[in-house]
């Protein structure tokens, strides 16, 4: 027992010494058990977040003992971190390799809020209080001060530089507070070249729309001017693409601007991010790192696909890996991340785990054209996270480049990526056509000869006469066949005459209309469920067919009822039966042509999307025309009065839906009250 006890004591002492040694090292490395923030990525199945392996671990805490005050910006260049120490009016240079700290700009700067370094080593500082951009030598000697542009094209815009960056040609890009025209661009010599990458004004709200239409010019003059949101930060990549950050706009929170100022993050929609980003950093391979003021760090690939999300704010106490108020982010060549904590006046570092290194290598291999190696990395990531969107995305991209289009298409479909699924299908379709073109031509030729022969025979012998006689007899014997086939075709070709005959009882019936309503519903469900994935079919239908059914049936039912009620008090001549039957037959074109389009959708790709959309527009448009004519002819209205009746009918439909919602809420509250009352009585009676 004493031997065992001695071994335990010895082991405890060794562990204690190891812990103390680790705590005294310059770079505090945290193991998985010390992780202070979980890592997440997008999931393919629910469009939500998925917990993954730890991607980055908290590393060192730098410069917490040099007395920085409210630092605003951070820049990495050649293993050196440059910090805009705003409160102290200086720039701090910190060499990550040697740990050397150097102070420059003291006495020359007032309140620097942005810092950048050019390829030649010159330092560019956005001095907010001095309202100028200061250019310094690597040693800190002031070489140039760029004040407010005097160019007439600058106009009356304010000039309060907040952030600055420079491209490989030493063109200077400045973000100025209150300047809504975009990023200010200067030449190397400080000559104003214009504005760049301006944001658009947000869409009008309902109130603003009302004010724009109905307010007088005098009233409009008293309103606040609508201006586009300000750009709050930027980063220039090594290939001179400008990345900008805009707050309060999740859809366009980060933009990747080319030399023409066009946002190229457009694949599968724009990058979807947070509303409170404060800074962005870009690596050599194009990966985008963004950070919010609360310390949430997000990594995207060069196309804007979310890879990883981690980090957070220390609420109750300071913890390694969590921050308080963040103002900037930088990433070095080894994917180590540096976060500038403005409130705590320090830099928090993170280093990538092996999991992240595998992912980065897979991305690098893909960018360099080593698709098989990239596939190996993504396969390993998929084994660890089978539901990760970014893993399926990388795997599918590599498969696409290797020509495995069917496999790539399966993964793109799992990701709901219609555009790239269509690209795979287009390649598959092209390969099939190349391999079967000779057979297709032979079939077309044989069919042409066959139908030409039938045409020649029919000129001498009417071989279809017996079939037509039999079919005419069946329509006489079974009137429903005439109503379902002949009358529907007649409605498509001669809608005005058909509605007149429906009104007089010579065509159509309640039974026929009812069958058409049911058929139209089935056709619609078929369209929603079996249209090609390329054009959005299947997803909504299979997820919740009941909701889709209600959305299909309820408007039609409300329209029929509302149309009759509104017309009955507006001198309408039609009965409820006339309205029901004529509207039912108005779906004839919808029933006949929508299934054809549903089948055709499986042949078309996004390159032929115009054909699909235009065909759908024609089908729906002609159906609406038939409904319009059915209401007009049934009640003998003028076109103008028909439009008024239809608008009133739409109003009735909206009011009916709102009434149903209110009744549902009231009924639910009543049931809840009765249930609570019952429970209370039961409790008091049997306690």
N, C-alpha and C positions, 0 to 999 in steps of 0.2 A: 504493500500500500504506500509506503514512504517513497519507493522508486517511482511509482505512478504519479504521486503528488509532485515530486521534484520535476518530472518531465512536463507536467502541466504548467508549473511556475516558469520553467525555462521557456516554454513555447509562448506564454503570455508576455514575457519580457522581450522576446524576439519580435513579436507582433507590435508591441508598443514602440520599440526602437525604430522599426520599419515605418510605422505611421508618422513618428516625429520627423524622420529623415525625409519622407515624402512631402510633409507639410512645409519643410524648410527649403525645398527646391525652388528655383526661380519661376518655373512654370507649373502651376498646380493642376495636375491631371486627375480627373474624376473618373472612377470606374462606373460600370453600369448601375451599381447599387447606389451611387451618389447622384445619379441623374436627377436634376431638379425640374425638368420639363419633358413631357412626352413628345414623341415625334408622330406626325400624321401625314397622310397623303390621300389623294382622291381615290374612291372606290369605283369600280366599273358598274356595279349592280344597282346602287342606290343613289348615285350622284352625291353621296355624302362623304364624310371623312372616315379614314381607316387608320387604326393604330398600327404602326410599323416598328421595326427595330430602331434603337437609338441611332440617329444619323450623325449628330454632332455632340461632343461632350464638352462641358465647360473646361476651359484651359486657364491661362494666366489672367491676372488682374494687373494692368499696367498703369503707371503714372498716377496712382492714387495718393502719392506723398509729395508731389511737387507744387501743390497749391493752385491747381487750375480752378477757374471760376466760370461756370456756365459755358463750357465749350460747345460750339455749334456745328463744327464740320471736321471731317476726317478724310485724309487722302493717303493712299499707299503707292509708293514708287521706289523700286529698287531696294527692297527690304527695309525701307524707312517709312515710318508713319509721320504724317504732317497733321497737326491738330490746330484748328483755329480756336485759340484760348480767348474767347470773346471778352469775358469780364476783365481780363488782365491786359487786353490790347496787345497781343503778341501771337506769334506762331511758334509752336513747340515741335521740334524734330526729335523723333525717337528711333534710334537704330535697333531693330529687332535682333540683329546678330550680336552686337556688342553691348547693348543695353545703354549706350551713350545718349544723353539728353542734351539738346542744344536749343537755345532760345534765340529767335531772330525777330526783328520788326518792333521790338520794344521801343517806345518813344516815337516811332514812325506811323504806327497804326492806332486808331481810336477804338473801334469795336469791330474786329474782323469776324464775319459770320460764314465765310466760304473760303476754301483754299484748294488749289490745284497745282500740279507740276507738269511742265512741258517736257517734250522729249530731250531738249537741250539742258534741262535741269533748272530753268528759270521758274520762279515761284509766283503764282498769280493769286492775289488775295482780294476778296470782295469786302471792302471796308464799309459797313452799313452806315455808321454815324458820319463818316467823312464823305459819303455819297460818291465814292470813286473806286475804281479797280486799281490796285497797286501791283506793279510788276517789279519783282526783286531778283537779284542774282542768287545763285545757290548759297552764297555766303550771307545773304540778307541785305545787300546794298540795294537801295531803291533806284530803279532804272527808269521807271515811267509811272505816271499817274493818269488814269483815264477817267475824266469827269463826264458830266452830262453832255451828250452829243448836241452840237449846235446845228446839225443838219435839219433843214426844213421838214424832211420826211419823218423826223422823230416826233414832230408835233408837240402837244402839251402833256405828253405822258410823263409821269413822275420817274425819277431816277434814284432808286434806293437799292443798290446791289446787295443781294442776299447770298447768292451762290454763284460760282464761277467754274468753268472748265475750259480746256483747250484741246484742239485736235492735233494731228501729226503735222499739219501745215502752220501751226501756231495761230490759227484763227481762234478768237476768244468768244466764248458763249457765256452770257450773263443773265441771271434771273433777277429781276428788279421787283421789289414789293410794290403792288398797285399797278403794275404795267400789264394790261390785259391783252396787248397786241401780240404777246408771245415772248420767246427768248430773244434777247438782244445779241446781235452778232457784230463783232469788231474784227478788223484785220489785225495782223501782227503789230502794226504801227498805231493801233488804236483808232483807226478810221471806221466810222459807223457804216455797216453794210446792210442794215435792215433788221426786220423781225423774222423770227423763225419758229415754226411749229406751234402756232397759236391754237388755243382751245376754242371749241365752238360754244355758243350760248346754249344753255340747256333748253329743252322743250318747254313750251308754255304750260302752266298749270291751268285748271279750269277757271280759276278766278282771274288769272292774267289774260286768258283768252277772252273772257267776258269784258274785262277792262279795255282790251285792245279794240274790240268791236263797238262797244256802246259808249265808252267815255269820250268826252269832247277833248279837243287839243289842250284846252286849259287844264282839264282834270289830269290828262296824261302828263303834263309838264310838272305836276306836283308829285308824281310817283317817282320812286327810285328807278334809275336807269338799270336795265338788265345787262349785266356784263358777264363775259365768260369766266369760269373759275380760274384762279391764279395757278401757275406752275410753281411748285415749292422746292423742287430739287432737280438735278440732272446729273448724268454721267456720260462721258464720251468714250466709246469703245476703241480698241486698237485699230479697227477698220473704219473709224470716223462715223459710226452711227451714233445718233444722239438719243439717249433714253431720258424721258422726262417723267416727273411724278406730279400728279394732280390729286388733290384731296376732295372728299365728298362726291366722288364719282367712281363707283366700283367698276363700271363697265370700261372706262377709259382711265383707270387709275395710273397705269404705266403705259407709255407709248414708246415705240421703237421707230424713230424718225430717220428716214434716209436723207440724202442731200437735198431733195426737193421738199422736205418737210412733211412727207406722207407717212402715216403710221403703217408699218408693214406687219404688225402683229394682227393679221386679219384671218388667218387660217382657223376654221371652225369657230368663228366669232373672235372677238377681241379678248385679250387677257382679262380674266375675271379676278379681281383682287379685293383689297380692303379700302375703306374710305379714309383711313388715317395713316397712310404711308407717309414717312418723312424723308426717306432717302432710298436710293437704288445704287447697286454696284454691279458691274458686268465683268465676267472672267474672259480669258483669252478665247475660250471655245464658245462664247456667247451665252453661257448660263447667266440668268438674271437673279440677283439677290435683292429682296426688298424688306424693309423693316418698318414697323409701325411705331408710333410714339410710346406704346405700351410694351415694346420689346418682342413682339411676335415677328419671327423671322421666316420668310418664305423664299424657297428656291424654285425657279422655273427654268425650263430648257429654252433654247433660242427661239422656239416657236410659241412660247407662252404657256406651255403645259406645266401645271403644278407638279413639282417633284416631291418636295418635302416642306413641312411646316412644323416649327418648334419654337421654343423660347417662351417668354412671358414676363410678367411684372411681379416683383417682390412686394407683396402687400403688407404683411405684418412685420417682417424682419428681412434684413439683407441676407441673401443666400447666393452662393457661388453659382453662376449660370443664369440668374434672374436679374432683371434691371428695374429701374424706376421710371425715369423719363429719358427716352432715347432721342438722339438728334442726328445720328449718322451711322453708316455702315460701310465697310471696305472688306475686300477679299484679296488674299495674296495668290501667288502662282500655285501654291499647294492646296488651295481651297480652304485655308484657315480663315476664319471669319473674325472681324474686329468690330465691336459695337461700342459706339461712343455714348456713355451714360452722362447726360447733361447735368442731372440733379446730383449724382454722386461724384461727378467730376473725375471720371476714370474711364479706362478702356477695358471691356470684357472680351476675352478671346474664346473662340471655340475651335476645336480641331475635329476633322472628319473621322468617323469610325471605319472599320473595314467594310461594313455594309455600303457606306457612301462611296468609298474608294472603288468598289466593284461597279457601282452605278456610273460614276464619273468615267471610269475606263471604258465602259460600254459606250458611253456618249462620245468619248474621244475617238474610239475605234471607228464608230459610225461616221463621224465627221471626216476622218482621214480615208474613208473608203474601205476599211477592213470589216466588211459586213459579217463575215463568218465569226470573227473574233467578237464583234459586238453582240452577235446572237448568243454566244456562249455566256457573256455577262448577263444579258437580259434573261436567259434561261435560269441562271442561278438566282436572280432577283425574283423571278416568277415562282420558283420553288419555295422561297421564303415568304412571299406575299402573293398568293394566287389571285387575289382580288384587286391588286393595285393597278390603277389606271395607267400610271406612268410606265409600269413594267409591260403591260399589254401594248402600250403605244410604242415603246422602243423595240419590242419583239416583232410587232407587225411591220414597223418601218424597215427593219433589217430583212425580214422575209420578203417584203415587196421589192427591195433592191436586189435580192437573190433570185427573183422571178417566181417565187412561190406565192402566186397571187391568191389561190384558193385559201391557203392557211392565213395569209394576211387579212383577207376579207372577213374570215371568221372572227378574228380579233377586233377588227374595226367595227364590225357589227355589234360585238359585245360592248364596245366603247360608245355605241350610238354615234359613230363618226360617219355620217352619210356621204360626205364629200370624198373621203379617201376610200370608203367601201365602193363608191361608184368608180373610182379610178381603177381599182382591182377588177371590178366587173367589166370595165371597158377593155382592159388587157385580156381578160378571159374571153370576152366576146370576139375581140379581134383575132385571137389565136384560133378560136373555133371557126370563124369565117375563112381564115386563111387555109385551114385544113379541110374545109368542106365546100369551098366555093365551086368546085367542079360539079359536085353532086347537086348543089342548089341550082346551078344553071341548067343542068339536065332536067331536074324536076320542073322548073319554070317552063322550059321548052316543051316538055311532054304535056303539061297542063294547058299550055297555049294551044297545042295541036288538038287536044281532047275537046276543049270548049269550042274551038273553031269548027271541028267536025260536028259537034252537037248543033251548032248554029246552021250549018249547011243542011243537016238532016231535018231540022225543024222547019226549014223553008219548004220542004216537000211533005213532011209527015208531022202533024201536031201530036207528038207522043205524050204531051202533058195534059191533053184534053180530058182524059179519063180521071186523072188525079185532081184537076180543077173541079170537075163535075162532082166528084166524091166530096171534096172539101166544101164546096158550096152547099151540098146537101147536109153536111154535118153542121154548118153554121145555121141553116134553117131549122134543123132538128134540135140543136142545142144552142139557144140564143146567147148563152154566156160566152161561147167561143167567138161569136161575132163581136161581142162587147169587149172582149179582152184582146182581140187581134185587129180586126178591121177598124173598130172605133178608135183604138189608140193610135193607129197609123193615120187615120183620118184627122185626129186631133193635131197631130204633128204637122200635117200638110195643109189643113184648112181649119185652123183653130176657131175663127169667128163663126163659120157655118156649123162646126161641130157643137159649139156651146149653144147655138140657137136650137139645134136638133135635140140636145140634152134637155133644154128647157121645155121643149114641146113633147118630150117623151119618146121621140123617134130613135134616139141613140142613147147608149149608156143606161146604167141602172145603179141602184144602191148596192146590189151585190157585186157588180163589176167594179164600182168605185172602191168598195171595201177591199176587194182582192188587190186592187192597184195600190191602195194605201199600204197593205201588208207587204206587197212586193217591193214597193219603194223603200220601206223600212229594211227589208232583208238586203236589198241592193246597197243601201247606205252602210249597213253593218259589214257587208262583204267588202265594200270599198275601204272602210276604216281598218278592217282586219287583215286584208290580203293585198292591198296596194304594196308595191315594192318598198322595201326599206329605204331605198334611195330617196323616195318622195314622202317619207314619214309614215308609211303604213305599218300597222301591226302593233306599235308600242302602246298607244292610247287604248286601243280596242282590247288587247289582252290584259292590260292592267286593271281596267274597270269597265266592263261592258255595260253594267247597269247604268252608270252615269252617262255613258255615250247614248244608250237607248233613251233615257229621259230627255237628253238634249235634242234627240231627233224627233221624238213623238210629241213632247209638250208644245213646242212652237207651232206645229201643224194643227194640233187640236185647238189651241188658243186662237189661231188665225181663223179657222173655220167658224168657231163660235163667235169671235169678235166681229168678223166680217158680216155675219148675218145680223147680229144685234145692232151694229152701227148702221148698216144699210136699212134695217127695218124702221129706224126713226129718221131716215133721210130719203124717203120716197123710193126705196128700192123695190123692184118688182119681183125679185127672186124669192123663193121659199128656202127654208133650211135644207130641204132635200136638193134643190137646184144648186145651192152653194156647195154642199157636201160632194155631190157627184161631179160637178164641173171642176172643182179644185182637185179632186182625185184624178181625173183624166188629164189635168194639167201636168202631172208627173210622168206623162208618157215618154217624153224625150229623156228625162232623168233615168227612167227604168231601162230604156232601150240602149242608151249610149254609155252610161257610166260603167257597166260591166266590161265593155270593150276597152275603155280607158284603163280600167283596173288591170286587165290582162296586158295591155300595151306598156304599162309602167314597168313590167318585168323585162322589157326589151330595151327601154330607154335608159340613158345615164344622165348625169347632171349636165353634160354637154348639150343634151337635147331637152333640157328642162323647159325651154320656151315652148316647145311643141306640147309638152304635157300641160303646162300652166294655161296656155292659150286654149287647148281643147277643153280643159276643165272650166275655163271662163265661158266658153261657148255653151257648154251643157247647162251650167247653172244660170247663165244669162237668158238662154232661151226658155228654160223652165220658169223663170221669173216673168218673162214676157207672157207666157201662156197663163200664168196665174193672174197677171194684170188683165188680160183679155177676158178671162173667165169671169172676173168680178165685173168688168165693164159691160159685157154683153148680157150677163145674167140679170143685172139690175137696170140695163139700158141707161147707163150714165155717159156723160161726156168724158173725154180724157182728163180734163182738169178736175172734174168732180171725183173721178175714180182715184186720182192721186190723193185728193183730200181724204177720201174714205179710207184709203190704205194707210195714210199717216195716222188717222184716228184709230185704226185697228191696231197699229203698232203701239200706240199709246195705251190702248186697252190691254194689250199683252204685257206691257211693262208693269202697269198698275196691278194686274192679276198676279203676276209673279211676286211683286212686293207684298201684296195682301197675303199670299200663301206663306211667305217667309214670316210675316208678322204673326199670323195665326199659329204657325208652327212654334215660334218662340213662346207665345202666350200659352199654348197648350202644354208645352214642355214645362213652363214655370208652374202651371196649375197642377200638373201631375206631380212635380217635385214638392209643391206645398201640401198636396193631399197625402203623399207618402210620408213626409215629415210629421204631419198631423197624426197619421195613423200610428207611426212609431212612438210618438209622444203619448198618445192615449194608451197604447199597449204597455208602455213602460210604467205609466202611473197606475194602470189597472192591475198589473200583475207583479208589481215590485213587492 
